[in-house]
Amino acid sequence: MNTLNNSALDLALRTAAIAQFAVAILNLFLIRIMKWKAELARAPLLIREVFYIHVIFISITLSIFALLTWRFVHDIASAANPLAIWLATAIGMFWIVRSVMQWLHYSSSHWRGNAARTLIHWTLFLGYGAMGVVYLAAAFWRNA
């Protein structure tokens, strides 16, 4: 891959790293932002405990993705070694699956008819998909 394309991919990967870190931080405040405290209080104790642990571990996972990307951006962008390719593929698939789940898992009743929620739904779908594409491009796209 030539230097110009590597620079663009470096920038796209750094942008993805910042976005992932932002999502990790935002995720920690999601209960407050979405006003879910009352709903969670009504859930069985085990469901609440699992939910809170998953919130923390998703945030840790996204922070790890962000930090690894930031630290090894040049290796990932240039597919410098098999580990960089595997890492980019894994993170890319993570985000592609998350993007698809935005449509397949969530009921449209959560957002349809509400302009703000529709905007958030589309932003998440496109943002998660874009991160997936950036990582998969790093893993598989090569110029002769």
Number of C-alpha atoms within 10 A of each C-alpha: 12 10 9 9 14 19 14 12 21 23 15 19 25 20 17 23 24 17 18 23 21 15 17 23 16 13 17 16 13 14 16 10 11 8 11 11 12 9 10 16 11 10 11 9 11 9 13 15 13 10 13 14 12 12 17 14 14 15 21 15 14 21 21 16 20 24 17 15 27 18 12 15 23 19 18 29 28 22 23 13 10 12 12 22 21 15 20 27 21 17 22 24 18 16 22 22 14 18 21 14 12 19 13 10 9 11 10 13 8 11 16 13 10 10 10 10 13 15 13 12 19 15 12 15 19 16 16 23 21 18 25 25 19 23 29 22 19 27 24 11 13 12 6 4
